[in-house]
Amino acid sequence: MEKEVIQSVGFRNIKENGKITGFQFKVRLPYYRGIFLSQLRPGTLYIDGEKFEKEEIVWNIKGEDYTLEEMKTDFQTHWAVTEPAVLKVKKEGGLAQGFHDITYGFCFTSSYMPPIIQDHLDPDEEPFVFMPKFGHHVNKRRLIIV
């Protein structure tokens, strides 16, 4: 995996039944322990300034798709630090060939972090205390679809 949270490998359009129905990209977990899906706090995605709400993003972990609502109550599925997640977004026609600017943040809760810090986690905003190792960072990357 790459050092960047947003991975360059896996950024492409999704084709279903011969039709492009959306796009996908991969993110790695910037945390040394891994997390359960119920700990995850997904954010809003921006591609070239176009906004995609967190409810529109499907997370694929270990080959299984999960919606935001499903992840909120999933205390069983573990996302390991060694395995990137594939984020899938429906968009008729997908993305055009060429470069695209991606802005995406997510964060997660941790059992040993004080609740007062975790109560204010916002995956769409840089935190007052910068903690990228805990996923509290809005990630940006410019990638290409060919």
PAZAPA-4460 file (N, C-alpha, C; in steps of 0.05 Angstrom, whole numbers, plus 32768, in hexadecimal, padded with zeros to 4 digits):
% residues 146
    n_x    n_y    n_z   ca_x   ca_y   ca_z    c_x    c_y    c_z   seq   type   mol
   8011   7FE8   8000   8000   8000   8000   8012   8019   8000     1      M     A
   8006   802E   7FF6   8014   8048   7FF5   8012   8056   8010     2      E     A
   8024   8069   8015   8023   8079   802D   800A   808A   802E     3      K     A
   8001   8095   8018   7FE9   80A6   8017   7FD1   8096   801F     4      E     A
   7FBE   80A3   802D   7FA5   8095   8034   7F95   808E   801C     5      V     A
   7F92   80A1   8009   7F84   809B   7FF0   7F98   808E   7FDD     6      I     A
   7F93   8075   7FD6   7FA5   8066   7FC6   7FA1   806C   7FA8     7      Q     A
   7FB7   806B   7F99   7FB5   8070   7F7C   7FAB   8057   7F6D     8      S     A
   7FB3   8040   7F77   7FAA   8027   7F6B   7F8C   8022   7F71     9      V     A
   7F7C   801C   7F5E   7F60   8016   7F63   7F4D   802D   7F5D    10      G     A
   7F58   8044   7F54   7F47   805B   7F4D   7F3D   8056   7F30    11      F     A
   7F23   8051   7F2D   7F19   804B   7F12   7EFA   804C   7F13    12      R     A
   7EEF   804B   7EFA   7ED2   804A   7EF7   7EC8   802E   7EFC    13      N     A
   7EAF   802C   7F05   7EA2   8012   7F0A   7E90   800C   7EF2    14      I     A
   7E93   7FF4   7EE7   7E83   7FEC   7ED0   7E71   7FD5   7ED9    15      K     A
   7E57   7FD7   7ED5   7E44   7FC2   7EDB   7E33   7FBD   7EC3    16      E     A
   7E32   7FA4   7EBA   7E22   7F9D   7EA2   7E29   7FAE   7E8A    17      N     A
   7E42   7FB3   7E86   7E4C   7FC3   7E6F   7E47   7FE1   7E71    18      G     A
   7E3D   7FEA   7E88   7E37   8007   7E8B   7E47   8012   7EA2    19      K     A
   7E53   8029   7E9F   7E61   8036   7EB6   7E4D   8043   7EC8    20      I     A
   7E4E   8039   7EE1   7E3A   8041   7EF5   7E45   8052   7F0C    21      T     A
   7E5F   8055   7F0D   7E6C   8064   7F23   7E8A   8062   7F22    22      G     A
   7E96   8067   7F39   7EB3   8065   7F3B   7EBB   805B   7F56    23      F     A
   7ED4   8054   7F59   7EDE   804A   7F73   7EFA   8054   7F77    24      Q     A
   7F02   8054   7F90   7F1E   8059   7F98   7F23   804A   7FB2    25      F     A
   7F3D   8048   7FB9   7F44   8039   7FD1   7F50   804D   7FE5    26      K     A
   7F4C   8046   7FFF   7F58   8054   8015   7F64   8040   8028    27      V     A
   7F7A   8048   8034   7F86   8037   8048   7F80   8042   8064    28      R     A
   7F81   8032   8078   7F7C   803A   8093   7F96   8044   809F    29      L     A
   7F98   805D   80A7   7FB1   8068   80B2   7FB2   8064   80D1    30      P     A
   7FAE   804B   80D9   7FAD   8045   80F5   7FBA   802A   80F9    31      Y     A
   7FC9   8026   810E   7FD8   800D   8110   7FC9   7FF5   811A    32      Y     A
   7FB0   7FF8   8123   7FA2   7FE2   812F   7F8B   7FD6   811E    33      R     A
   7F81   7FE5   810B   7F69   7FDD   80FE   7F51   7FE5   810F    34      G     A
   7F39   7FE5   8102   7F21   7FEE   8111   7F09   7FDD   8108    35      I     A
   7EF5   7FDD   8119   7EDB   7FD1   8111   7ECB   7FE6   8102    36      F     A
   7EBA   7FDD   80F0   7EAB   7FF0   80DF   7E9A   8004   80F0    37      L     A
   7E90   7FFB   8107   7E80   800D   8117   7E90   8025   8122    38      S     A
   7EAB   8023   8122   7EBC   8039   812B   7EC1   804E   8115    39      Q     A
   7EBB   8047   80FD   7EC1   8058   80E6   7EAE   8070   80E4    40      L     A
   7EB8   8087   80DD   7EA9   80A0   80D9   7EAF   80AA   80BD    41      R     A
   7EA1   80A0   80A9   7EA7   80AA   808D   7E9F   80C7   8089    42      P     A
   7EAC   80D3   8076   7EA7   80EF   8070   7E9B   80F3   8055    43      G     A
   7E9A   810C   804D   7E90   8114   8033   7EA6   8113   801E    44      T     A
   7EA0   810A   8006   7EB4   8108   7FF1   7EB0   811E   7FDD    45      L     A
   7EC6   8129   7FD4   7EC6   813D   7FBF   7ED8   8134   7FA8    46      Y     A
   7ECD   8132   7F90   7EDD   812C   7F79   7EDA   8144   7F66    47      I     A
   7EF1   8151   7F61   7EF1   8169   7F50   7EDC   817E   7F5A    48      D     A
   7ED8   817F   7F73   7EC4   8192   7F7F   7EA8   8188   7F80    49      G     A
   7EA2   8171   7F73   7E87   8165   7F75   7E85   8156   7F8F    50      E     A
   7E6F   815B   7F9D   7E6B   8150   7FB8   7E5B   8136   7FB7    51      K     A
   7E65   8122   7FC6   7E57   8109   7FC9   7E55   8104   7FE7    52      F     A
   7E3C   8102   7FF1   7E37   80FE   800D   7E40   80E3   8017    53      E     A
   7E46   80E1   8031   7E50   80C8   803C   7E3C   80B1   8038    54      K     A
   7E22   80B8   8037   7E0D   80A3   8033   7E0E   8098   8016    55      E     A
   7E1B   80A6   8004   7E1D   809D   7FE8   7E35   808A   7FE3    56      E     A
   7E46   8087   7FF7   7E5E   8077   7FF4   7E5B   805C   8001    57      I     A
   7E62   8047   7FF1   7E61   802C   7FFB   7E7E   8024   8000    58      V     A
   7E83   801A   8018   7E9E   8010   8020   7E9F   7FF2   801B    59      W     A
   7EB5   7FEA   800E   7EB9   7FCD   8009   7ED1   7FC5   801A    60      N     A
   7ECC   7FB4   802E   7EE0   7FAA   8040   7EE1   7F8B   803D    61      I     A
   7EF8   7F81   8037   7EFC   7F64   8033   7EE8   7F58   801F    62      K     A
   7EE2   7F67   800A   7ED1   7F5E   7FF5   7EB3   7F61   7FFA    63      G     A
   7EAB   7F6C   8010   7E8F   7F70   8017   7E88   7F8E   8017    64      E     A
   7E71   7F94   800C   7E68   7FB0   800B   7E58   7FB7   8024    65      D     A
   7E5D   7FD0   802E   7E4F   7FDA   8046   7E46   7FF7   8041    66      Y     A
   7E2D   7FFD   8048   7E24   8019   8047   7E2B   8026   8062    67      T     A
   7E27   8040   8063   7E2C   804F   807C   7E1B   8044   8092    68      L     A
   7E02   803F   808D   7DEF   8035   80A1   7DF8   8019   80AB    69      E     A
   7E01   8008   8099   7E09   7FED   80A1   7E22   7FEF   80B2    70      E     A
   7E35   8001   80AC   7E4E   8003   80BB   7E49   800D   80D7    71      M     A
   7E35   801E   80DB   7E30   802A   80F5   7E2B   8015   810B    72      K     A
   7E20   7FFE   8103   7E19   7FE9   8116   7E29   7FCF   8113    73      T     A
   7E3E   7FD0   8102   7E4E   7FB8   80FD   7E65   7FB7   8111    74      D     A
   7E62   7FA7   8126   7E77   7FA4   813A   7E88   7F8B   8135    75      F     A
   7E83   7F7D   811F   7E90   7F64   8119   7EA6   7F67   8104    76      Q     A
   7EA1   7F77   80EF   7EB3   7F79   80D9   7ECA   7F8B   80E0    77      T     A
   7EE2   7F80   80DC   7EFB   7F8F   80E3   7F09   7F97   80CA    78      H     A
   7F11   7FB1   80C8   7F21   7FBB   80B2   7F3E   7FBB   80BB    79      W     A
   7F4E   7FAA   80AF   7F6A   7FA8   80B7   7F7B   7FBE   80A9    80      A     A
   7F90   7FC5   80B7   7FA2   7FDA   80AD   7FB0   7FD1   8093    81      V     A
   7FB2   7FB8   808F   7FC0   7FAD   8077   7FAF   7FAA   805F    82      T     A
   7F96   7FB1   8060   7F83   7FAD   804A   7F75   7FC7   8043    83      E     A
   7F78   7FD1   802B   7F6A   7FEA   8024   7F4C   7FE5   8021    84      P     A
   7F3C   7FFA   8026   7F1F   7FF9   8021   7F1A   8004   8005    85      A     A
   7F07   7FF9   7FF7   7EFF   8004   7FDD   7EE5   8014   7FE2    86      V     A
   7EE6   802D   7FDB   7ECE   803F   7FDD   7EC1   8041   7FC2    87      L     A
   7EA7   803B   7FC1   7E98   803B   7FA7   7E83   8051   7FA8    88      K     A
   7E81   805F   7F91   7E6E   8075   7F8F   7E5F   8072   7F75    89      V     A
   7E44   8073   7F77   7E33   8073   7F5F   7E34   808E   7F52    90      K     A
   7E39   808E   7F38   7E39   80A6   7F28   7E36   809D   7F0B    91      K     A
   7E1F   80A2   7F00   7E19   8099   7EE4   7E2F   80A4   7ED2    92      E     A
   7E3B   8092   7EC3   7E50   8099   7EB0   7E6C   809A   7EBD    93      G     A
   7E6D   8098   7ED8   7E87   8099   7EE6   7E95   80B3   7EE3    94      G     A
   7EAF   80B2   7EE4   7EC0   80C9   7EE1   7ECE   80C9   7EC6    95      L     A
   7ED3   80E1   7EBB   7EE1   80E3   7EA1   7EFE   80DB   7EA4    96      A     A
   7F09   80D3   7E8D   7F26   80CD   7E8D   7F35   80E6   7E94    97      Q     A
   7F4C   80E3   7EA2   7F5C   80F9   7EA9   7F60   80FC   7EC7    98      G     A
   7F6B   8112   7ECF   7F71   8117   7EEB   7F58   8120   7EFB    99      F     A
   7F57   8118   7F14   7F41   811F   7F26   7F4C   8126   7F41   100      H     A
   7F42   813B   7F4D   7F49   8143   7F68   7F36   8136   7F7C   101      D     A
   7F41   8127   7F8F   7F31   8119   7FA2   7F36   8125   7FBE   102      I     A
   7F20   812B   7FCC   7F22   8134   7FE8   7F10   8122   7FF8   103      T     A
   7F1C   8114   800B   7F0C   8101   801B   7F18   80FE   8037   104      Y     A
   7F07   8100   804B   7F10   80FB   8067   7EFE   80E7   8074   105      G     A
   7F0A   80D8   8086   7EFB   80C7   8098   7F0A   80C5   80B2   106      F     A
   7EFD   80BE   80C7   7F0A   80BB   80E1   7EFC   80A3   80EF   107      C     A
   7F05   809E   8107   7EFA   8087   8116   7EFE   808B   8133   108      F     A
   7EED   807D   8143   7EEF   807F   815F   7F03   806A   8169   109      T     A
   7F0D   806F   8181   7F21   805D   818D   7F1B   805A   81AB   110      S     A
   7F1E   8042   81B5   7F16   803D   81D1   7F27   804C   81E5   111      S     A
   7F3F   8054   81DE   7F50   8062   81F2   7F51   8080   81EE   112      Y     A
   7F42   808B   81DB   7F41   80A8   81D8   7F2A   80B3   81E9   113      M     A
   7F2E   80C9   81F7   7F19   80D4   8208   7F00   80DB   81F8   114      P     A
   7EE9   80D6   8202   7ED0   80DC   81F4   7ECD   80F9   81EC   115      P     A
   7ED8   810B   81FC   7ED6   8127   81F5   7EE3   812E   81DA   116      I     A
   7EF8   811F   81D4   7F06   8123   81BA   7EF5   8116   81A4   117      I     A
   7EEB   80FE   81A9   7EDD   80EF   8194   7EC1   80FA   818E   118      Q     A
   7EB5   8108   81A2   7E9B   8114   819D   7E9B   8128   8187   119      D     A
   7EB2   8134   8182   7EB3   814A   816F   7EC1   8141   8155   120      H     A
   7EC4   8127   8150   7ED1   811E   8138   7EBF   8126   8120   121      L     A
   7ECC   8133   810C   7EBE   813A   80F4   7ED0   8133   80DC   122      D     A
   7EC9   811E   80CD   7EDA   8114   80B8   7EDE   8129   80A1   123      P     A
   7ECD   813D   80A1   7ECF   8151   808B   7EE0   816A   8092   124      D     A
   7EE9   816B   80AB   7EF8   8182   80B4   7F12   8179   80C2   125      E     A
   7F27   8189   80BD   7F40   8183   80CC   7F3A   8188   80E9   126      E     A
   7F43   8176   80FA   7F3F   817A   8117   7F51   8190   8123   127      P     A
   7F48   8199   813A   7F58   81AD   8149   7F73   81A2   814F   128      F     A
   7F74   8188   8158   7F8D   817A   815D   7F92   8168   8145   129      V     A
   7FA6   816D   8136   7FAC   815D   811E   7FB7   8142   8125   130      F     A
   7FA7   812D   811E   7FAF   8111   8125   7FAB   80FF   810D   131      M     A
   7FBB   8102   80F8   7FB7   80F1   80E0   7FBB   80D3   80E5   132      P     A
   7FCA   80CC   80F9   7FCE   80B0   80FF   7FB5   80A3   8109   133      K     A
   7FA2   80B3   8112   7F89   80A8   811C   7F73   80AD   8107   134      F     A
   7F7B   80B3   80EE   7F67   80B6   80D9   7F5A   80D1   80D9   135      G     A
   7F61   80E3   80EB   7F54   80FD   80ED   7F61   8111   80DA   136      H     A
   7F5C   810D   80C1   7F69   811E   80AD   7F58   811D   8093   137      H     A
   7F55   8134   8087   7F48   8135   806D   7F5E   8130   8058   138      V     A
   7F5B   811C   8048   7F6F   8113   8034   7F69   811F   8019   139      N     A
   7F7E   8126   800B   7F7B   8131   7FF0   7F90   8123   7FDE   140      K     A
   7F87   811E   7FC5   7F98   8111   7FB2   7F8E   8116   7F96   141      R     A
   7FA0   8119   7F84   7F9A   811C   7F67   7FA1   8102   7F59   142      R     A
   7F8D   80F5   7F4E   7F91   80DB   7F41   7F87   80DC   7F24   143      L     A
   7F8E   80C8   7F15   7F86   80C7   7EF9   7F76   80AE   7EF3   144      I     A
   7F62   80B1   7EE2   7F53   809A   7ED7   7F5B   8099   7EB9   145      I     A
   7F63   8082   7EB0   7F6B   807F   7E94   7F57   806E   7E85   146      V     A
***
